[in-house]
Amino acid sequence: MGEEKVQISIPAQLYKKIEEYVAGNEEFKDVEEFVEFVLREVLSEEEQTPAYTPEEEEEIKKRLRSLGYI
């Protein structure tokens, strides 16, 4: 059995735009699949590691200080 689902509401106009997008795109079978994909992508971006390590950030700060920016 799949994951438990809950219902959410979005504006009808947005739903229609997504529906049109999905109709012209073979990657998604329906609006629900598209919305799940987008939400998972957004959340996974939030979970990604920072662009710089703490050591790299410190080096960048040193460089900016030496240039007079901070």
C-alpha positions in Angstrom: 0.0 0.0 0.0 1.2 3.6 -0.8 1.8 6.5 1.5 -1.2 8.0 3.3 -2.5 11.0 1.5 -4.1 14.2 2.7 -6.1 16.8 0.7 -4.9 20.3 0.0 -6.5 23.2 -1.8 -5.0 25.4 -4.5 -6.6 28.1 -6.6 -8.6 26.7 -9.6 -6.7 28.9 -12.0 -3.4 27.5 -10.8 -4.7 23.9 -11.1 -5.8 24.6 -14.7 -2.3 25.9 -15.5 -0.7 22.8 -14.0 -3.2 20.6 -15.8 -2.3 22.2 -19.1 1.4 21.8 -18.4 1.0 18.2 -17.5 -1.0 17.5 -20.6 1.9 18.7 -22.8 4.5 16.9 -20.7 5.1 13.1 -20.7 7.1 13.2 -17.5 4.0 13.5 -15.2 0.8 11.4 -15.4 -1.4 13.9 -13.6 -1.5 17.1 -11.6 -1.0 15.3 -8.3 2.2 13.7 -9.4 3.5 17.1 -10.7 2.6 18.9 -7.4 4.3 16.1 -5.3 7.4 16.4 -7.5 7.6 20.1 -7.1 7.1 20.0 -3.3 9.7 17.3 -2.9 12.2 19.3 -5.0 11.7 22.4 -2.9 12.1 20.6 0.3 15.2 18.7 -0.8 16.8 22.0 -1.7 16.2 23.2 1.8 18.0 20.1 3.2 21.1 20.4 1.0 24.4 21.1 2.7 25.6 24.7 2.7 27.5 25.9 -0.3 30.7 26.5 1.7 32.3 24.7 4.6 32.9 26.8 7.8 36.6 26.9 6.9 35.8 28.2 3.4 33.4 30.8 4.8 36.1 32.0 7.2 38.6 32.3 4.3 36.0 34.3 2.3 35.4 36.6 5.2 39.2 37.2 5.5 39.4 38.1 1.9 36.4 40.5 2.1 38.0 42.2 5.1 41.3 42.6 3.3 39.4 44.2 0.5 37.6 46.5 2.8 34.1 45.1 2.3 33.6 44.1 5.9 
